[in-house]
Amino acid sequence: MARFTASTLVLAVGLLTGAAGASADLDLWKSEFPLTDFARAQVPLAEIEDDGNYRDTISPIDDPVFQPVTALTAMGPLEPVLSLIIEGDARAYPLRMLLWHEIVNDTVGGVPVLVSYCPLCNSGVVYDRRVDGQAVAFGNTGRIRHADMVMYDHATESWWQQFTGEAIVGSRAGTLLRALPARLESLARFRERAPKGKVMIPADVMRQPYGETPYFHMDSLWDTQSRNMVRERYPSDLPDGISPLTRVVAVGDRAWSVDLVRENGRVETGGLVLTWHAGQNSIHDSPWIPAGRDVGNIVVQKPDADGALRDVPYDVTFAFAFRTFRPDGEIKF
C-alpha cells in the first residue's frame, strides 16, 4: 500500500497541504496502540494526521531478502538505492521497494539498522536502531506529520518522526536515534563501489507493482495553481527561488540545493565536501521509475585526521521538509 493510490498531482498537493489529513482521533489511536503513552508528547497531537492508512498497512520489511549486485538484472542501472557499508558489509535498498514499504529492519555489519524512506518528502535516512543498548524493531503508524512518516517502536509503541529520528510521542519522547552514513545513489554507482555488495529484492514480486511509482509528476509538472496551493502551507518559510519541491541535500541544520551542487560539481564548505555526478532516476517523475528524469547523485564527506574523505550522514529531501523540521536552518542555492 502507498500513501495514496490515485496517482494525481491534486492528491499529492492535498497531502502536502494537509487537505487530505484528518485531525487526531485519540480513541482510535489508543485502540491501535495500547502501549503508547499519549500523555507524553513533544509535539501537538493535532499536527499528526491520518491519511487513510493504519498501523502497518504500509508493511515494513523485517526479513529482507538479498541478491548479489553482480547477479541483479531486474532493475534499471540508474534506479535509486539507499546504500550503506558497515565493516565491509555493503547493502543497497532500492527505492522501488522502499516507496511501498518505507521501513526495513535489518542488521548490517553486526549493527541493527532501521532503513527509513518517506516518499512524500523524499527523505531517506538509515538509523542505528539500538535504544538504550537494545535493538528495537520499528513499524509504521500509518500517520504523517508535516507530510513525513511517523514510525513506532515495537517495545513501547512510542511514535517517532522519520525525518529527525526523534521520538515525539510516548514513553521514549525526546529520544534520538543516531543517523548512519548512507548514500542515495544509482544502482550502477553502488555496483561500482561495492562489487561484492548485496541488493534487497522482493520476497514476492507480485506483492506490489515494484518498478512503478504512484508519486509520479510530484516534482516535474507543477502548474501555477498547484505551486500556489503548496505555498499556502509555507507562505514565508522558503526563500525566493526555492520551491517546496526543490531537492536539497541536508546535513543537520544546513542545506544546499541539489542544483547548486550540480552546477559546481563540487562544493567545499564548513569542513564538508559535497559532490554531484549525473545518472539517477527520480521516483517522482515518470510512472515507470527507470524512465524518470535524471536528478543526479550526491555524496557528502568530510576529511578525517589523515585527510581521507569519509562519508557523513545526509539526506536528499524536498525543501519544504527541511524548512519544516529545521526552521532555523539555512538553505544555500
Protein Blocks (a to p, Z undefined) as FASTA:
>chain_A
ZZbfbdcfklmmmmmnopmpccddfklmmmmmmmbcfkbcfbdfklpccehiaehklccd
fbdcdddfklpckbcfkbccddddeehiacdddfklmmmnopacddeehiacdddddfkl
opacdddfbeehiacddddehiaeehiacdddfklopacdfklopafbdjkgoiacdddd
dddddfklmmmmmmmbccdddfblklpcghiafkghklmmccfklmmmmmmmmmmlpcgh
iafklccddehjbccdfklmmmnopaceehiacdddehiacfklbfblklpccebjaddd
dddfkopacddddddddfklmmmmmmmbccdZZ
